[in-house]
């Protein structure tokens, strides 16, 4: 992706005057603001409809900036940063004094990462400071992996959109908390648990409930308009056909090798064979079924190894309880 100097300069100007810039990363598109400007950060929450207690990730231009934004950086944290940055890993560390509490949701910890995208890195280098950037979408909805997704969902709430093409990873960064030598996986993402363990030489714990408030932990998150129902892999076709018979406009995620022409559903997505391709396409698949008019999506969870852990996490939250769920009849009596 060619980075146009004029585009970067314009985006920097917007950030320096307190505006919002949608920027591409290797994971998803972010809605960025000057991380040291509380008023600009407040605009991010307003544009997304995001609760102010949900912390944001601060994106940095290089690992050398880590000590400027966090205190008590342990040897383990630095080791992870030096190995995985730039890349889809976020470290949760003690907040440095320059980090406003508006960024952290009132916490004394801050989430930091260095993105691996040429446009994002050019912007961060030119801006010279941290950019607070959650995903560039309405709170709780499907994350954007193209600039068109951002424009369609946020419209005029964004002052400038940097188009960096489709995102390569497709799911958000992995978030880990580091306390001393202990590393806890708080949100699975583009860096796998296996990747972390290979570098650390020790097992990495994955708590069922995050002990620290971090992005992406709301019970309903990454959710399309359609309701998502998760079943066992061998039940996907039968569940989809049953729901279609009950009057739903059903979208279905078909495992590799299934025959889409034989499934009685409103729309079907043939899933790719690799976890990397599935992760890259996941949010686009959910958007595609929304656009097809589906009101219900039937899917199964992948094997929770490698990127499958992150995909399963996103699907579970996409299927999580919503405020109106009590008004929706279950698929089966």
C-alpha positions as CSV (number, residue, x, y, z in Angstrom):
1,X,0.0,0.0,0.0
2,X,1.5,3.3,-1.1
3,X,1.4,6.0,1.5
4,X,0.5,9.5,0.1
5,X,2.4,12.2,2.0
6,X,-0.5,14.6,1.5
7,X,-3.0,12.2,3.1
8,X,-0.7,11.7,6.1
9,X,-0.2,15.5,6.5
10,X,-3.9,16.1,6.4
11,X,-4.6,13.4,8.9
12,X,-2.0,14.8,11.3
13,X,-3.6,18.2,11.0
14,X,-6.9,16.8,12.0
15,X,-5.5,15.0,15.0
16,X,-3.6,18.1,16.2
17,X,-6.8,20.2,16.2
18,X,-8.7,17.6,18.2
19,X,-10.4,15.8,15.3
20,X,-11.0,12.1,14.7
21,X,-9.2,10.1,12.1
22,X,-10.1,6.6,10.9
23,X,-6.8,4.7,10.3
24,X,-6.0,1.3,9.0
25,X,-4.1,-1.3,11.0
26,X,-3.3,-4.9,10.3
27,X,-6.2,-5.9,12.6
28,X,-9.2,-3.6,12.0
29,X,-9.7,0.1,11.3
30,X,-9.4,2.3,14.3
31,X,-11.1,5.6,15.2
32,X,-8.1,7.7,16.3
33,X,-7.7,10.8,18.5
34,X,-4.8,12.5,20.1
35,X,-4.3,10.3,23.2
36,X,-3.1,13.3,25.3
37,X,-6.2,15.4,24.4
38,X,-9.1,14.5,26.8
39,X,-11.6,16.5,24.7
40,X,-10.6,14.6,21.5
41,X,-10.8,11.3,23.4
42,X,-14.3,12.2,24.6
43,X,-15.3,12.6,21.0
44,X,-14.2,9.0,20.3
45,X,-16.6,7.7,23.0
46,X,-19.4,10.0,21.7
47,X,-19.0,8.9,18.0
48,X,-19.0,5.3,18.9
49,X,-21.7,5.4,21.6
50,X,-19.1,3.7,23.8
51,X,-19.4,3.8,27.6
52,X,-16.7,6.0,29.1
53,X,-15.6,3.3,31.5
54,X,-14.3,1.1,28.6
55,X,-10.6,1.7,28.1
56,X,-9.0,2.5,24.8
57,X,-5.8,1.2,23.2
58,X,-3.1,3.8,22.7
59,X,-1.2,3.2,19.4
60,X,2.5,4.1,19.4
61,X,5.0,4.6,16.6
62,X,7.8,2.4,18.0
63,X,8.8,0.2,20.9
64,X,11.2,3.0,22.1
65,X,8.1,5.0,23.1
66,X,7.0,2.3,25.6
67,X,8.6,3.9,28.6
68,X,7.0,7.3,27.8
69,X,3.5,5.8,28.2
70,X,3.9,3.2,30.9
71,X,5.6,2.9,34.3
72,X,7.3,-0.1,35.8
73,X,7.8,-1.9,32.5
74,X,9.0,-5.3,33.4
75,X,11.7,-7.3,31.6
76,X,8.9,-9.7,30.4
77,X,6.8,-6.9,29.0
78,X,9.8,-5.4,27.2
79,X,10.6,-8.9,25.8
80,X,7.1,-9.3,24.4
81,X,7.2,-5.8,22.9
82,X,10.5,-6.2,21.3
83,X,9.5,-9.6,19.8
84,X,5.9,-8.8,18.6
85,X,6.0,-5.1,17.9
86,X,5.1,-3.9,15.4
87,X,2.2,-6.4,15.4
88,X,-1.2,-7.4,16.8
89,X,-0.2,-7.6,20.5
90,X,-1.5,-5.1,23.1
91,X,0.2,-4.9,26.5
92,X,-1.7,-3.8,29.6
93,X,0.7,-2.0,31.9
94,X,0.7,0.6,34.7
95,X,-0.3,4.0,33.3
96,X,2.3,6.6,32.7
97,X,1.7,10.1,33.9
98,X,1.1,11.5,30.4
99,X,-1.9,9.2,29.9
100,X,-5.2,10.8,30.7
101,X,-7.7,8.8,32.8
102,X,-10.2,9.5,30.0
103,X,-8.2,7.1,27.8
104,X,-8.0,4.3,30.5
105,X,-11.7,4.4,31.6
106,X,-10.5,5.6,35.0
107,X,-8.1,2.7,35.5
108,X,-4.4,3.0,36.6
109,X,-3.5,0.7,33.7
110,X,-3.1,1.5,30.0
111,X,-3.3,-0.7,26.9
112,X,-0.5,-0.1,24.4
113,X,0.6,-1.4,21.0
114,X,2.6,-0.6,17.9
115,X,0.5,-1.5,14.8
116,X,2.0,-3.2,11.8
117,X,0.5,-1.3,8.9
118,X,2.5,1.1,6.7
119,X,-0.2,3.8,6.7
120,X,-0.7,3.6,10.5
121,X,3.1,3.7,11.1
122,X,3.5,6.7,8.7
123,X,0.8,8.5,10.6
124,X,2.2,7.8,14.0
125,X,5.7,8.8,12.9
126,X,4.5,12.1,11.5
127,X,2.2,12.8,14.5
128,X,5.0,12.0,16.9
129,X,2.7,11.0,19.8
130,X,0.2,8.3,20.8
131,X,-3.1,7.9,19.1
132,X,-6.0,6.4,21.1
133,X,-8.0,4.2,18.8
134,X,-10.7,1.7,19.4
135,X,-12.3,0.0,16.4
136,X,-14.0,2.5,14.0
137,X,-17.6,1.3,14.4
138,X,-20.6,1.8,16.7
139,X,-20.0,0.2,20.1
140,X,-20.8,-3.5,20.1
141,X,-21.3,-3.9,16.4
142,X,-19.1,-5.6,13.8
143,X,-15.6,-4.2,13.5
144,X,-14.6,-2.6,10.2
145,X,-11.9,-4.1,8.0
146,X,-12.2,-1.7,5.1
147,X,-12.5,2.1,4.8
148,X,-15.9,1.7,3.2
149,X,-17.1,-0.1,6.4
150,X,-16.0,2.9,8.4
151,X,-17.8,5.4,6.1
152,X,-21.0,3.4,6.0
153,X,-21.2,3.1,9.8
154,X,-19.8,6.3,11.2
155,X,-20.3,8.8,8.3
156,X,-19.7,12.4,9.3
157,X,-18.8,11.5,12.9
158,X,-15.2,10.9,11.4
159,X,-13.3,14.0,10.3
160,X,-10.9,12.1,8.0
161,X,-10.6,8.5,6.7
162,X,-7.2,7.1,5.7
163,X,-7.8,4.3,3.3
164,X,-5.2,1.6,3.7
165,X,-7.0,-1.2,1.9
166,X,-8.4,-4.3,3.5
167,X,-7.0,-5.4,6.9
168,X,-4.6,-8.4,6.7
169,X,-5.4,-10.0,10.1
170,X,-9.1,-9.2,10.3
171,X,-9.6,-9.6,14.1
172,X,-8.4,-7.3,16.8
173,X,-5.1,-7.5,18.7
174,X,-4.3,-9.9,21.4
175,X,-4.4,-8.2,24.8
176,X,-2.2,-9.5,27.6
177,X,-1.6,-8.3,31.1
178,X,1.9,-8.4,32.4
179,X,2.6,-8.4,36.2
180,X,6.2,-9.2,36.9
181,X,6.9,-12.4,35.0
182,X,3.3,-13.5,34.9
183,X,1.5,-13.0,31.6
184,X,-2.3,-13.4,31.3
185,X,-4.2,-13.5,28.0
186,X,-7.1,-11.1,28.5
187,X,-8.4,-11.1,24.9
188,X,-7.3,-13.6,22.1
189,X,-6.4,-12.0,18.8
190,X,-3.9,-11.8,16.0
191,X,-1.0,-13.1,18.2
192,X,-1.9,-16.6,19.2
193,X,-1.5,-18.2,22.7
194,X,1.0,-20.6,21.1
195,X,3.0,-17.7,19.8
196,X,3.2,-16.2,23.2
197,X,4.2,-19.4,24.9
198,X,6.9,-20.1,22.3
199,X,8.6,-16.8,23.2
200,X,8.1,-17.0,27.0
201,X,8.8,-20.7,27.4
202,X,6.0,-21.0,29.9
203,X,2.2,-21.6,29.7
204,X,0.0,-18.5,29.4
205,X,-3.2,-18.5,31.4
206,X,-6.5,-17.6,29.7
207,X,-9.1,-16.7,32.5
208,X,-12.8,-17.2,31.6
209,X,-13.4,-13.6,32.9
210,X,-10.8,-10.9,32.5
211,X,-9.5,-9.7,35.9
212,X,-8.8,-6.3,34.3
213,X,-11.2,-4.1,32.3
214,X,-10.0,-4.3,28.7
215,X,-11.5,-3.6,25.3
216,X,-13.8,-6.2,23.8
217,X,-15.2,-7.7,27.0
218,X,-18.8,-6.7,26.8
219,X,-21.1,-9.7,26.7
220,X,-22.5,-8.7,23.4
221,X,-19.8,-7.4,21.0
222,X,-18.7,-7.7,17.4
223,X,-22.4,-8.3,16.7
224,X,-24.2,-8.0,13.3
225,X,-27.8,-6.9,13.1
226,X,-28.9,-10.5,12.7
227,X,-29.1,-12.7,15.7
228,X,-26.2,-15.2,15.9
229,X,-26.9,-18.8,17.0
230,X,-24.0,-21.2,17.7
231,X,-24.5,-25.0,17.4
232,X,-22.3,-28.0,17.1
233,X,-20.6,-28.3,13.7
234,X,-22.7,-31.4,12.7
235,X,-25.9,-29.5,13.5
236,X,-25.3,-26.3,11.4
237,X,-27.3,-27.4,8.3
238,X,-30.2,-28.9,10.2
239,X,-30.5,-25.9,12.5
240,X,-30.4,-23.5,9.6
241,X,-33.0,-25.4,7.7
242,X,-35.2,-25.6,10.8
243,X,-35.0,-21.9,11.4
244,X,-35.8,-21.2,7.8
245,X,-38.9,-23.3,8.1
246,X,-39.9,-21.3,11.1
247,X,-40.0,-18.1,9.0
248,X,-36.5,-16.7,9.6
249,X,-34.3,-15.3,6.9
250,X,-31.3,-17.5,7.7
251,X,-27.7,-17.0,6.9
252,X,-25.4,-19.9,7.6
253,X,-21.6,-20.4,8.0
254,X,-20.9,-23.6,6.2
255,X,-17.7,-25.6,7.2
256,X,-15.2,-26.4,4.4
257,X,-16.5,-29.2,2.2
258,X,-20.2,-28.6,2.7
259,X,-22.4,-28.1,-0.3
260,X,-24.0,-24.7,-0.3
261,X,-26.5,-25.6,-3.0
262,X,-28.0,-28.4,-0.8
263,X,-28.7,-26.1,2.2
264,X,-32.2,-24.6,2.4
265,X,-31.3,-21.1,3.8
266,X,-31.6,-17.5,2.7
267,X,-27.8,-17.1,2.2
268,X,-24.7,-19.2,2.9
269,X,-21.1,-18.4,3.4
270,X,-18.6,-21.1,2.5
271,X,-15.9,-20.8,5.2
272,X,-12.2,-21.0,4.1
273,X,-10.0,-23.9,5.1
274,X,-7.4,-21.9,7.0
275,X,-7.8,-20.1,10.3
276,X,-5.9,-17.1,8.9
277,X,-8.3,-16.7,6.0
278,X,-11.3,-17.2,8.3
279,X,-10.1,-14.5,10.7
280,X,-9.4,-12.1,7.8
281,X,-12.9,-12.6,6.4
282,X,-15.0,-13.0,9.6
283,X,-16.3,-9.5,9.9
284,X,-16.9,-9.2,6.2
285,X,-18.9,-12.4,6.3
286,X,-21.1,-11.1,9.1
287,X,-21.7,-7.9,7.2
288,X,-22.5,-9.7,4.0
289,X,-25.2,-11.7,5.7
290,X,-26.7,-8.6,7.2
291,X,-26.7,-6.9,3.8
292,X,-28.4,-10.0,2.4
293,X,-31.3,-9.4,4.7
294,X,-30.7,-12.2,7.1
295,X,-32.3,-11.9,10.6
296,X,-30.6,-15.0,12.0
297,X,-27.1,-16.5,11.4
298,X,-26.3,-20.1,12.3
299,X,-22.6,-20.9,12.9
300,X,-20.4,-23.3,14.8
301,X,-17.2,-22.6,16.8
302,X,-13.8,-23.6,15.2
303,X,-11.3,-25.6,17.1
304,X,-9.9,-23.2,19.7
305,X,-6.2,-23.5,18.8
306,X,-4.1,-20.8,17.0
307,X,-6.3,-18.1,15.5
308,X,-9.3,-20.4,16.2
309,X,-9.3,-19.1,19.8
310,X,-9.8,-15.5,18.6
311,X,-12.4,-16.5,16.1
312,X,-14.4,-18.4,18.7
313,X,-14.2,-15.5,21.1
314,X,-15.6,-13.1,18.5
315,X,-18.4,-15.5,17.6
316,X,-19.4,-16.1,21.2
317,X,-19.7,-12.4,21.8
318,X,-21.5,-11.8,18.5
319,X,-24.0,-14.4,19.8
320,X,-24.1,-12.8,23.3
321,X,-27.2,-11.5,25.0
322,X,-28.6,-8.2,23.7
323,X,-31.1,-5.9,25.5
324,X,-33.9,-7.0,23.2
325,X,-33.1,-10.7,23.4
326,X,-36.0,-11.3,25.7
327,X,-38.3,-10.2,22.9
328,X,-36.9,-12.7,20.4
329,X,-38.3,-16.2,20.3
330,X,-35.8,-19.0,20.4
331,X,-35.2,-20.9,17.3
332,X,-36.4,-24.1,18.8
333,X,-39.4,-24.4,21.1
